[in-house]
Amino acid sequence: MIKKPGLALGIVAVFTVIFAVCLVSAVQLLAPRNMPFGITESSPVVDAVQTKYSLDLQTYPSEDALEKAADQGDIYGGYIVGSSSDTLVTVPAQSFFGEILIRAGFADAAKQEGRTFSTTVIAPLPLSDRTGAVVGLLLLPTLMGGYLVASLLYSSTKSAAAPGRIGFVLGYAAFTSLVTWLVAGPVLGAIPSGNLALIPCFFLVTTAVGLSAVALQALFGPFGSLLAALFFIVLGGAGSGGAGVALLPTFWQFTGNLFPPRHAIELYNNVIYFDGNNIGLPILVLGIYIVVSLVVIIARTRRSVLAGRVEAPLGGEARRSNRRVLLIPGAFAFILTGLFAFNYMSSGHSPVANQMPFGVVGSSDLVESAQGPLLSLDVTTYSSEQDATEAIDRGEIYGALIATSSTTELIVVPSMSDIAPLDLAHSFETAASDADETMNVKQHVPTPLAPGDPYALVLATVMVALLVGAYVSASMLATTTGRASGRWRGIWLAGFSVVTAILVDLAVTFLLQGIPTDAFWIAWAIMSLIILVVALFTAVLRRLLGPAGVVLTLIVILQFGNPSSGGSNGATYLPPFWDQIGHLFPPRNDFLLLRNAIYFDGNGITQPLSVLLVYAVVAAAVLAYLDWFKSPEPSIPGLTDEDAAGAAAVAIPIGPVA
């Protein structure tokens, strides 16, 4: 009795740790590595930049040739040497973060070498995709659609090598591709509505993932779904390069090339921003996945028909019956795919600071002139710089303007948000330049960021692995025991939470250096609570609704809670709807509790801690009450705990989306 649950939860714990390590290691240290970069001739400025960043230099015969290469998406930028002043070419559509790093690197190098340069921007990002997150957000529904339809169909029919399976996957891919385009384009405006070329791209990716998953199931049975999740979601997703392939560690640059997500990202990005240039390789790789999968599926289907394990296609009545068997899993897959398409895209495609809490000491017209389409401020006036700094230390404001002397000073807080310091600095520097005023920018962090988390991305990233591991654990516990009820289930989940949390904490803190070592123990306690809350919540819904309760948890926690958490950007960057509902769900409170306990000396944790404790206590009480009753548990044809647990894997942000 003890062995099976222990083994199952042990497997989930290992999966959660691997998941966390993959996600965090891929995004924690974004920096140019073998980045394709154009030059017209050698320059000491470029040489100085290369002492900090790794550039794959490509020489072009003229300025026009270099800019043409940039316009086609061949390079991430370029440096054109002039007689008295140089030109830096940047390509934001290749990588939002990459452009920021390149600008900063060349500014420092040019100052060091005594050179000046102007900047030419090619393929700028529109406001609808201001951080370049859209291609990663488009990957979610197309990747999920293929994986989920294959997984749920296998559960419904107990076979992958079945007549009609290929046609169903192709039809499903066509339908969800159209829906994804409608949601991202005409409905939300995240992509140009007239770019119909994206529809066949979505179809190609969904088909490649879906048929590959079916082929793996045909070869390895239920284990094939796990392999598909491992290859396409965990490894492929981490190495997809949504923030820019050239910013990934070299391991992930290589690994990502092996799987569909990387080629999906490059296909989408090149179609949207580079007029379809350089799409041959992504199409070829995805096409190979499709062709090989078709060969495997057809061969296994024929073999199964000849062996009598499945029936050959029959007449109309048999076909109608087969359609009914496939209807429920197909509907579940579509609902989940549609929610991923709408929720993540609507919450994250254009992060704009809305009423960002901000402090001011003194009086300055810059506060008004700095505000615009990307930034609005909720201003609090402080009597002194010390008061404003103390407010920052309490995590109450994202920054402050000190206007009490001839030189105005802007204080930004990297540990509050990954992009707020960039937006504040850009907006106030532009306003100061327009007003012919002098302004300095300085950073202030109450607790320094961990060495392995210079951009404050780790906490939001690791939280995804904790959430997924939490509700998979409740589902797997029900699967191994054959029922959701059991007097010791809450104890099992509590033990799982504590053990998994310390394993993740050890890996992220000491192996990846993504959390300050001084915060190890408090991080362990909070991670344990995060896992326990979601695991208990899942267990209650599983007891009430059967396997559908696990899917409902996915919807509540990862399709409404996670998009409304604010993540590394900060809740101030969410649209009003998502900002308003975020406080109701665990993920927002999880992140605030973890971030404020680690980086803001525990200030501002009362509300998130209270919310999580209420979730934990109420869920534990309800679960204990329900476990004394032996009423039949609900079931839904075509949906099992294995499918519900497997669906968790697709809920992974591809790159630093949050």
N, C-alpha and C positions, 0 to 999 in steps of 0.2 A: 504493500500500500504506500509505503514511504518512498520506495525506490523509483517508481515511475514519475510521480510529480517532481521529485528532486532532480531526476535526469532531465525532464522537460524544461524545468525552470533554469537548470544549469546551462542548457543549450541556448535558451533565450538570453541569459546573462552574457554568455560569450558573444552571441550575435550583437547585443547592444554595445558591448565594448568595441568590437570590430567596426561596427557602424560608426560609433563616435570617433574612433581613431581615423577612419577613412575620411569622414566629413571634415573634421578639424584640420587634419594634416594637409588637406588639399587647399584650404582657403586662409589659413592663419597667417602665412607669411607671403603675401602677394608681392612679387617683385619681378622686373623683367629678367627672364632667363632665356638666352638664345633668341631674343626678340628680333624678328626681321626689321631692319632699320636701314633707310637709304641715305647715302651721302653722294655729293658730287666730287669731293676731293677730301683728302685727309685734313684733320683739324685738331689742334691741341684741346679744343673744347670737347670734342667727341672722345678723345683719348682720356680726358679727365672723367667724363661720365662713365666710361668703361671700367674705371677703377672701382665703381660702386655697383654698376649694373652690367649684366651680360647682354651685349647687343650682337646680333648676327648681321654684320655690315654688308650691304650690297651697294656697289658703286654704279651710279648712273651717269651718262654722258652730259646731261644737261638738267637744268631746273625743270623744264617741261616734262622730261622723261621721268624724273622722280615724282612729280606731282601726278602724272598719269598712273604710275604704279600705286601711289597712295589711293587714288580715286578708284582703282580696280580692287583694292583690298589686298594687295601683295605685301604691303609693309605697314607697320604700326606708326610710322612717322619718318621724318628725314631731317637732315641738316644741310643747308645750302650755304656754302662759304662765299662771302662777298668781299669786295675790296676794303670797305670801311666798316660794314655792318653785315651780319649774317641773317639767315632766315631759318627758323625752326618750323617744320611742318608737323602738325599733329592730326591724328585720325581718331576722334572720340568714338566713332561707331565700331572700331576694332576693340576698344576697351576703355570704359569710363575711368577706371582706376589707373589703367596704364597711361592714359594721357596726363593725369594728375602727377604721376611719378616722373614721367618724362619731362614735363614742364619744370617741376621743381629741380630735378637733376641737372637740366641744362642751365637753369637760372643760376644755380650755385657754381657750376663749372665755368660759365661765361664770366661771372664776377671774379672768380679765381684767376682766370686767364686774361682778364682785362678786355673782354670783347662784349659787344652788344648785339642783340638780335631782335628782329620782329617775328611775329608768329602768324602763320597761315594755317587756318583750320579747314580740313577737308573731311567730308562726310560727318557733319555735326549731328548730334543727337537732338531730336525734337523734344519739346516739353512733354509730349505724351510718352516719352521713353527717356527721360532725362538722365538716368543712371545706367542705361543700357541693359536693364533687367528683363526686357520683354522677351528676348529670345529664350532665356532660361524659363520664364513663365509659360511660354508656348510649349516648351518641352514637357512640362508636367502633364497636361491632358493627353498629348500624343503618345508619350511614353506609357502613361497610366492606362490609356485606352487599350493599347495592344496587350499589355501584361494582364490586365484584369479580365478582359474578355476570354483570353486563353485559359486563365486559371479557373474562372467560374464555369466555363463550359466543360472543362475536365471534371470538375466536381459533379456537375449535373449528369453527365453521361458515363462517368467512370472510365472514359476512354479518350485518347487523343487521336488515334488513328481510326477515325470514323468517317464514313461517306458524308459529304456535305460540309465538313468542318472548314475546309479552305474557303468555300463560297461564303459561309457565314462570316468568317473573319474579314474577308474582303468587303462584304457589304457593310459590316459594322465600321470598318475603317473609313469607308467612303462617307457614311452618315456622320460619324463623329468629327471627321475632318471639316465637313461643311459647317457643323455647329461651332467648332472651335474658331473658324474664320469669322462666322457671324458674331460671336461673342467678342472676340478680340478686335474686330474691325468696326462694322456698323454700330454695334451696341456700345462698346466702351471706347472706341477710337484709339486704341493702343497701337494699331497698325493701320496703314493706309487702306481705306475701304476698297479702293480700286485695284489693289494688288491681288488679283485672282490667282496668280502663279503660286501663291502660298498654299492653296488648297491641295494640289497634287503633291506638294512637299509634305504636308501633314499626312496625307494618305500613304505616302511612301514610308514614312517613319513608323506610323501606327501598324502598317502591314508588316514591315520588317521585324518589329518587336513581337507582334502578335503571332506571326507564323513561326518565328524562331522559338518562342515559348512553347507552341504546339509541338514543334519538332523535338524539343528537349523532353517534353512529356511523353511523346511517342517512343523515345529511346529509353527513358529512365523512369517512367511512371510518375507518381506523385513527387518524387525527388526532382523531377524536371522543373516543376514550378519554383522550387527553392533555388535551383541552379540559375533559372532565369532572373530571379530577384537578385541573386548574388552578382551575376555578370552585368546585367543591364541597369540595375538600380544602385546597388552599393558601390561596385567598382566603376561601372560606366558613368553613373551619376556624379560621383566624386571627381572623376577625371574628365568631365564634359567640358570644362573651361568656360562656363557662362560668364565669368568676369574677365575673360581673355585667356586664351590658351597659353600665350607666351608668359603669363604671370604665374602659371602653375609650377610647382616643384617638378624637376625633371622626371621623377618616377611617374607622376600623374600625367605629364605630357606624353610619355610613352604608353602608359597603360590605357589612357583614354582613347588613343588611336585604334585600339582593338575592338571597340564596342560602338553600337549605334548612337548613343547620346552625343558623343563628340561630333560625329558627322551630321547629326540633326542640328546641333547648334550652329555649325559652320554653314550648313545649307540655308537655314532660316536667315542668319545674319547677312549672308552674301546676296540673297534674293531681296531682302528688305532695303539694304543700304548700299550695295555695290553692283546693282543692275544685273545680277545673276552671274557675275564673274566668279571663277574658281569654284564652280559647283560640280564639276565633272567627277572629282574624286569622291565627295560625299555620296553622290548618286550611285557611283560604281560600287562602293562598299555596301551601301544599303541594298542595292540590287543583288549583290552576291549573297548577302544574308537571306534575301527572299528566295532566290533560285535554289540555294542549298537546302533551305527549309522545305521548299516544295518537293524536292527530290526525296527527302527523308520521309515526309508525310505521306506522299503517294506510295512509296515503296512499303512503308509500314501498314498503310491501309489495305493495300492489295494482299499483303501477307496475312493480315488479320482476317480478311474476307475468305481467303482460301483455307485458312485454318478453322474457320467457323466461329471465331471469337466475336465477330460482329456480323450483322446481316448486311447483305448487299442492298443497294437502294431498291425500294419496291414502288408500288403504285401511289396514287394520290392520297389515299387514306393514311398510309404509312408515313408519307411525307408531312401531312398535316399534323400527325401525332408527334413527329420529330420536332416540328416547329414549336409545338406547345411545350415540349421538354426544354427547349432552348430559350423560350421567351423570358422566363424569370431571371436566369443568370444574365442574359443579355440586357434586361432592363436595369438590374442592379449595377452592372458595369457602366451603362450609359449615365445613370444618375450620378454615380461617383465621378465619372469623367467630366460631366457637365459642371458639377460643383467645383472641381479643381480648375476648370477653365475660367469660370466666372469669378469665384471668390478670390483666388490668388491674383488674378489679373486686375480685378477692380481695386484691390487693396494696395497693390504694389507697383503698378506700371509707371506711375508718375508721382513719386514722393515729393510733396510740397509742404514746407513747414507752415502749419496753421496755428496762429496764436502761440508761438514758441515762448515759454517763460524766459524772460531776459531781464537783467538788472542794469540800472543806469545810476552812476554817481555823477552829480553835477548836471549841466545842461548842454545839449548839443543838437544841432539840426540834423546831424548824421543819422539819428535814430529814425527820423521820418523818411529821409531820402534813401536809406538803405533798404527799406521795405519795398516789395514789388511782387511780381508773379510767383517767385520762388520762396518768398519769405514774408511772413507777417509775425509781429512780435506782441506778446503780452507783457508790457513793461511794468516793472516794479522799481521804484526809486529808493535808493539807499543813501544814507548820510555819509558813508565813508567807504573807501576801498576795502577796509577790513570787514565791514558788514556785508559787502557784496561777496567777498571771498568766503566768508562763513556760510552764506546762503548756498554758494557753490558746493562747499564741503558737505552740506546737508542734502545735496542732490535736488535742490529746489529750482535752480535755473540752469540753462544751457550755456550761459556766458554772460559777460557784463562789459559795459562801456564805461571807462573811467575818464571823465572829461573835466578834470579839475586843474589842469595845467596847460601850458602852451602846446604840448604834444599829447594828443589823445591816445589812450591805450585800450585795445580790445582784448579781453580775456576769453579764451575758448577752452572747452572741457572735452578732450578726446574720449574720456571714459564714459561720458553721457551718451554719445552718439558717434557713429563712424562718419556721417556726412555733415552734421551740424557745424563742426568747426570749419569745414570747407565752405559751406554756404555763408556763414557769418563773415568769415575773412574776405571772401570774394565780394559780398554785398557792401560791406563797410569800406573796404579798400577802394572799390569803384566810386562810392559816394564821396569818400575823402578826396580822391583824385579830381572828381568833377568840381568839388568845392575848393580845390587848391589848398587842402589842409594836410598836415602831417599826422600820420597815425602809425602806431606800432601794434603788432599782434604778438601775444604771448600765450603759451599754454599753461593751464593749471590743473593738476590732478591731485585730489586728496590722497589717494593711494596710487602709486605708479602702476601702469599697465604691466602685465606679465611680459617677460622677454619674448615669449612665443605668441603674443597677441598685440602687436603694435597698433592694429587698426580696430580693436575692440569688437572683433567678430566671433570670438571663441564661445562666449557664453550663450549667445543666441543659437549658434550652430550645434553645440553639444546638447542643448535643450531638446532639439528635435529627436535625437537618438534616445533620450530619456523618455520622451512621450511615447514614441513608437514601442520601445521595449516594455513600457508599463502596460499598455493595453494588449500587446501580444502575450504577455505573461498570464493575464487573466484568461485569455482565450485558450492558451495552451494548457493551462491547468484544468480547464473543463474538458478539453480533448483527451487528456491522458487518463482522467478519472472516469470519463464517460458521462459525467453529469456536472452541472454547474453548482449544485448544492453540496454542502459538506461542512461539518462543524469547524474544521480546522483550516478552511480555505483562507480566511483572513490572516491567520498566523503564517501560512505559507507565503502569502503575498507580502506581508510585512518583512519576513526574512529575506525574500527575494529583493525587496527594495533596498534593504540595508547592505546586502552583499553586492548587488549590482552597482549601487552608488559608490561604494568604496573602490571597486574595480575601475569604474569609469574615472573617478577622481584621481586615482593613482596614475592612470594612463595619461590623462590630460594635464595633470599638474607636473608630474616628474618626467614622463616620457616625452611629451610634446611641449612642456613648459608654457602651457596656455592659461594657467591659473597661478597667481602668486602662491609660493609655498607656505607663506604665513597664513593663508586662508584655507589650507587643506582640510582642517577639521570642520570648520563651519560650512565649507562647500559640501563635505560629505553629508552633514546633517540635512542641509537644504535639498540636495539631490535625492536623499532618501525620502524626504517628504514629497517631493515632486513626483517620484515614481509611485509612492504609496497612494497618493490622492487619485491619480489617473487609473491605477490598477483597481482600487476599490470601486471607483465610479463605473469602470467597465464591468466589474464582477456583478454589481447591482443590476445594470442594464442587461447583462447576459442572463441573469437569473429571471428577470421579468419578461424578456423578449426572445430568449434563445439566442442562436448565432447572430440574428439581426441586431441584437443589442451591441455586439462588438462593432458592427458596421455603423450603427448609430453613434457609438463613441468616436469612431473615426470622423464622422461628419461634425459632431459637436466640438471635439477637441482639436482636430487637425484641419478641418475645413471651415470652421468659424473661429475657434479659439486661437489657432496659430496665426492666421492672417491678421487678426486684430490685436496681436501681442505687441506690435511695434518693433520687436526684434532689435537688431543692432542700430537701425535708423533712429528709433525712438518713437513713442506713440504720437508725438506732435506732428509726425510726417504722414499719419494716416488720414484718409478721407473721413469726414464727420461720422458717417454711419459706423465704420469700423472702429473709430476711436471711442464712440459712445458705448458699444457693446463689449469692448475688450475687458473692462473691469469685471464682467460677469463670469468670465471663463478662467480656468486655471492658468493657461499659458502666459497671459499678461502678468498675472500675479507671481507666477513662477519666475519670470525673467526679472521683474522688479526686485523681488526678494533676493535672488541670487546676485544681481548686479550691485544693489545697495549694500548688502552685507559684506561683499568683497571689496568694493571700491569706494564706498561712502560711509565707512565706519558704522554701518548698521542704521544710519539715519533713514527715515522714510520707509521702514519695513513693517510698521504696525498694521496698516491696511492690508497689504498683500499677505502677510502672515495670518491675519485674522480670517481672511477669505479662504485660504487654503486649509486652515484648521477646521473651519466650519464644514468645508467639503469632506475632509477626512472623517470628522466625528459623525456627521450625518450619514455618510456612506457606510461607515463601519457599523453604525447602529441598525440601519435598514438591512444591511447584509446579514448581520447576526440574527435579526428577526426572521428574515426570509428563509434562512438556512434550517430553521426548525420545521418548516412545512415541506411536505413531500408531494406537492401538486405537480402534475405533468408539466414539463417545460415546453414552451412553444418551439416549433420548428418550421422552417420554410423550405419547400422543395428547391433543390439546386443551390442551397446555401448551407455550408457546414462551418464548423469552427476553424477548420484548416484554411478555408477560403477567406474567412473573416480575418484570420491572423495574417495570411499572405498578403491581403490588401494593404496591410500596414506599410509594407516596404515601398510602395509607390508614393507615399506621402513625404517625399524628401525634396526640400528645396535644392535646386540644381545650382550650386555655386552660392555666393553670398547674396541671396535674394532679399533676405529679411531686412 
